[in-house]
Structure formats: C-alpha cells, structure tokens
Amino acid sequence: MVATNFTQNLLNVQTELHTFAYKLTADREDANDLLQETSLKALYNMEKYADETNFKGWMYTIMRNIFINNYRKTLRDQTYTDPTDNQYYLNKQQDIEGDSVEAGYDLKEMRRIVNALPAEYRQPFSMYVSGFKYREIAEKLGLPLGTVKSRIHFTRKKLQTELKDFR
C-alpha cells in the first residue's frame, strides 16, 4: 500500500478507534494514550499490512493487543516480591480486624448490619465470607445457585448502602 493511502486510511479510522479505546479503558486520557500508541505502532509496521486485508480490523486488533499487553504488565507490576529471609513480610500474620479504632468500628457495624438481616440472607453471606464457594453454599442450603448469588449480592449492596459514611 502506498504511504499516502495508508496514512489517509489511518486518519479515517481515528474517531472509531478513539471510541473503541474509550470503551476499553473507560478513561479519556488513557483512551488518548492508547489511540496514540496504536497509531504509532501501525505507522512503524506499515510494511506488514497486506492490501487485501481489512484495514479497520487490522487497527482494532493492534489496539486490542496493546490494551491486553498493558493490562498484563500492570498486573505484573502490582505483584509484591519479598526479598527478606524466609519471606518475612509475606508470611507475617495480618490483623484481620485492622490496626485502627475505625477499622474495628467498621467491623462491628458490619456485623450489626448482617445480623439484622433475615436468616435467608445472613446465612449464605456468612458462609461466603467464611470461604465457601457459591456452589457449595447452594448444595448445603438446598437452594438454586442463582438464588444464593442474588442473596449474597443483595447483602453486599445493603452493606455498601449502610456503610457509605465509613469510606
């Protein structure tokens, strides 16, 4: 493909690519960065584009792959490594209730709210917090899986609503 045709095609799909980038990132600045990175990669790899292929599809694929690679890199960067002997910090016991007075108050408030719920909501939620999987809860309580998920979701929403002042 001639460089001028390639550049014109690239300019023609910018608006659609920006919309796609915004859908992927849900942030205007990140979408702009993703669009710019995609455009640069396409320009650097212009010779790899085959004339008989769909240009817009090729660009969408480049953008999607860049987004996925950036996402995976972000996940890797968030991984904590412990250089100490015997991995002291990773093995250190954490206080579940928190170190501050506010954290303890939040936990007491959460217990109060959950205990005030009817047993049909309290029991699945308590089991879920204890580490049971949805399917295990459904089997133990003899309920459909969707009902268990709905009740746990309802309880979470109730907690969020009641505890909004503590955030």
C-alpha positions in Angstrom: 0.0 0.0 0.0 1.3 3.5 -0.8 2.2 5.5 2.2 -0.3 8.3 1.4 -3.2 5.8 1.2 -2.1 4.1 4.4 -1.9 7.5 6.2 -5.3 8.5 4.8 -6.9 5.2 6.0 -5.3 5.7 9.4 -6.8 9.2 9.6 -10.2 8.0 8.5 -10.5 5.4 11.4 -9.2 7.7 14.2 -12.7 8.6 15.5 -13.8 5.0 15.6 -10.6 3.9 17.2 -10.9 6.5 19.9 -14.4 5.3 20.7 -13.1 1.7 20.9 -10.2 2.9 23.1 -12.6 4.7 25.4 -14.7 1.5 25.7 -11.6 -0.5 26.7 -10.1 2.0 29.2 -13.2 3.9 30.5 -10.9 6.9 30.9 -10.4 9.7 28.4 -6.7 10.2 29.0 -5.9 6.5 28.8 -8.0 6.3 25.6 -6.0 9.1 24.1 -2.7 7.3 25.1 -4.0 4.0 23.7 -5.0 5.6 20.4 -1.6 7.3 20.0 0.3 4.1 20.8 -1.9 2.2 18.3 -1.3 4.8 15.6 2.4 4.8 16.1 2.6 1.0 16.1 0.6 0.9 12.8 2.9 3.5 11.2 6.0 1.6 12.3 4.6 -1.6 10.9 3.1 -0.2 7.7 5.1 -2.6 5.6 3.4 -5.6 7.4 -0.1 -4.5 6.3 -1.4 -6.6 3.3 -3.5 -4.6 0.9 -6.2 -7.2 0.6 -7.0 -7.2 4.4 -9.5 -5.2 6.3 -7.6 -2.0 7.4 -10.1 -1.2 10.2 -10.0 -4.7 11.6 -6.2 -4.7 11.5 -6.2 -1.5 13.5 -8.7 -2.8 16.0 -6.5 -5.9 16.5 -3.4 -3.8 17.1 -5.3 -1.7 19.7 -6.8 -4.7 21.5 -3.4 -6.4 21.7 -1.7 -3.2 23.0 -4.5 -2.9 25.6 -4.2 -6.5 26.8 -0.4 -6.3 27.0 -0.6 -3.1 29.0 -3.2 -4.7 31.3 -1.0 -7.7 31.9 2.1 -5.5 32.5 0.1 -3.5 35.1 -0.9 -6.8 36.9 2.8 -7.9 36.9 3.9 -4.6 38.3 1.4 -4.9 41.2 2.9 -8.2 42.2 4.8 -7.9 45.5 8.0 -9.7 46.0 9.6 -10.2 49.4 13.4 -10.1 49.4 13.7 -10.9 53.1 14.9 -14.2 54.5 12.1 -16.7 54.8 9.8 -14.2 53.2 9.1 -12.5 56.5 6.7 -9.8 55.2 4.6 -12.3 53.1 4.4 -14.8 56.0 3.7 -12.1 58.6 0.3 -12.6 60.3 -2.1 -9.8 59.5 -4.6 -8.5 61.9 -7.9 -9.1 60.2 -9.9 -6.6 62.1 -7.3 -3.8 61.4 -5.0 -1.8 63.5 -7.1 1.3 64.0 -10.1 2.1 66.1 -12.1 3.0 62.9 -11.4 -0.4 61.3 -12.7 -2.2 64.4 -15.8 0.0 64.4 -16.4 -0.7 60.8 -16.3 -4.5 61.5 -18.7 -4.1 64.5 -21.0 -2.1 62.3 -20.8 -4.6 59.5 -21.7 -7.4 61.9 -24.6 -5.4 63.3 -26.0 -4.9 59.8 -25.5 -8.5 58.7 -27.0 -9.8 61.9 -30.1 -7.6 61.4 -30.8 -9.3 58.1 -33.2 -12.2 57.8 -31.6 -15.6 58.1 -32.2 -16.4 54.4 -29.7 -13.6 53.6 -27.5 -13.8 56.6 -26.7 -17.5 56.3 -25.5 -17.5 52.6 -23.5 -14.3 53.2 -21.8 -15.7 56.3 -20.9 -18.9 54.5 -19.5 -16.9 51.6 -17.4 -14.7 53.8 -16.1 -17.9 55.6 -14.7 -19.1 52.3 -17.4 -21.3 50.8 -18.0 -21.2 47.1 -21.4 -20.3 45.6 -22.0 -23.9 44.5 -21.1 -25.3 48.0 -23.5 -22.9 49.7 -26.3 -23.8 47.3 -25.7 -27.5 47.9 -25.6 -27.2 51.7 -28.6 -24.9 51.9 -30.6 -26.8 49.2 -31.1 -23.6 47.2 -30.6 -22.8 43.5 -27.3 -21.3 42.6 -28.9 -18.1 41.3 -30.8 -17.6 44.5 -27.6 -17.9 46.5 -25.8 -15.4 44.3 -28.7 -13.0 44.4 -28.9 -13.1 48.2 -25.1 -12.5 48.6 -25.3 -9.7 46.1 -28.3 -8.1 48.0 -26.4 -8.4 51.3 -23.3 -6.7 49.8 -25.4 -3.9 48.4 -27.1 -3.5 51.8 -23.6 -3.2 53.5 -22.4 -0.7 50.9 -25.5 1.5 51.5 -25.4 1.3 55.2 -21.6 1.8 55.5 -21.2 4.6 52.9 -20.3 7.1 55.7 -17.3 5.0 56.7 -15.5 5.1 53.3 
